Amino acid sequence: MKKLLVVVAMVLATSSAFAAKYGSAGCGLGSMIFEGDQTWWKQVLAATTNGTGLQTIAISLGTSNCDSPAPLKVGQVEAYIEANKVALANDIARGNGETVVGLSNVYGCSNSTEFGKALKMNYKTIFNSAAASSKEITHNINTVAATSCNTTASL
């Protein structure tokens, strides 16, 4: 146990390269409680606080010194669609589901329910053939998103 603490202390003491709004423990509630204090033992306490699950929420929502996640780029959207093609086709046919909600978040749509309805109404256009490529599907979804998402984001 002492060896582990020594290793943690050495890593935290030598990690001045992490100059951000938070210390080496990362963003999250711990970074706010111990803001500006880079002493190793306070960073261990900050990391422990972040480890309660609150850091995950902060990263997802962009709160507690965690920047909002950057929107995905076109190639990443296409990769998401390729990886989830079957589930996405099923969810779009229903007008809801995990992949539709995920896609709604990617596009920055303010209402995933309405986006899901628009996708469902355009199912035959989005999946215009059984052999439609991910690139074609992405293009078709982009067209639907441009008219049905209440956002200024575009991919």
Number of C-alpha atoms within 10 A of each C-alpha: 6 7 8 9 12 11 12 15 17 12 13 21 15 11 15 12 8 13 9 12 15 23 27 23 24 19 27 26 24 27 28 15 14 17 17 12 14 20 14 20 15 19 25 19 16 27 21 13 18 21 15 11 12 16 24 15 15 19 17 13 13 16 15 20 20 21 14 12 10 7 15 14 12 15 12 12 20 20 15 19 22 16 12 14 17 11 15 22 20 17 19 24 19 16 22 20 17 11 20 25 19 14 20 20 15 19 25 18 21 14 15 21 16 17 26 24 18 19 26 21 16 18 20 11 15 22 20 14 11 6 8 12 16 19 16 16 21 23 16 18 21 19 16 19 23 16 11 18 21 15 14 9 13 15 16
